[in-house]
Structures are given as structure tokens and as C-alpha cells.
């Protein structure tokens, strides 16, 4: 797996100037993207560790 550089400071600066700023951010939804839980039908005995 390769990890990319993520210029968070640049993104924050852009949001300060950008027309929509934080109007459409939905941090409550981010949890879904980072959740490690595996639910049916995706549970597999042969999963990678």
C-alpha cells in the first residue's frame, strides 16, 4: 500500500477563500469512511489481516 501526501494546510487555506467555504462539509458522514467494522455480506473467513 502506498500513502500519498495530503496537503491539509493547503486545503484549509483554500476553504477560507473558496466561495462555499465550509457550507457543504458533513464531518458526521466521515465516520462511515473510516469505520473498521465489517458487516454482512462482506464478512469473510479468509479475510486479510
C-alpha positions in Angstrom: 0.0 0.0 0.0 1.3 3.5 -0.8 0.3 6.6 1.0 0.1 9.9 -0.7 1.0 13.2 0.7 -2.2 15.1 1.8 -1.7 18.9 1.9 -4.2 19.5 4.7 -2.9 23.0 5.4 -3.3 24.0 1.7 -6.8 22.6 1.7 -7.7 24.6 4.9 -6.3 27.8 3.4 -8.3 27.2 0.2 -11.5 26.7 2.1 -11.0 30.1 3.8 -11.1 31.8 0.4 -13.4 29.5 -1.6 -16.9 30.7 -2.2 -18.7 27.8 -0.4 -16.2 27.6 2.5 -17.5 25.0 5.0 -21.1 25.2 3.8 -21.2 21.7 2.4 -18.9 19.9 4.8 -20.5 16.9 6.5 -18.0 15.6 9.1 -20.6 13.4 10.7 -20.5 11.3 7.4 -16.7 10.9 7.5 -17.1 8.2 10.2 -18.6 5.9 7.6 -15.5 6.2 5.5 -13.1 5.4 8.3 -15.1 2.8 10.2 -13.2 -0.5 10.6 -16.4 -2.6 11.2 -17.2 -5.2 8.6 -20.9 -6.1 8.2 -22.8 -8.7 6.2 -22.5 -9.5 3.3 -18.8 -8.6 3.5 -17.7 -10.8 6.4 -15.2 -13.4 5.1 -13.4 -16.2 6.9 -10.4 -15.8 4.5 -10.0 -12.1 5.1 -6.6 -10.5 5.1 -5.1 -9.5 8.4 
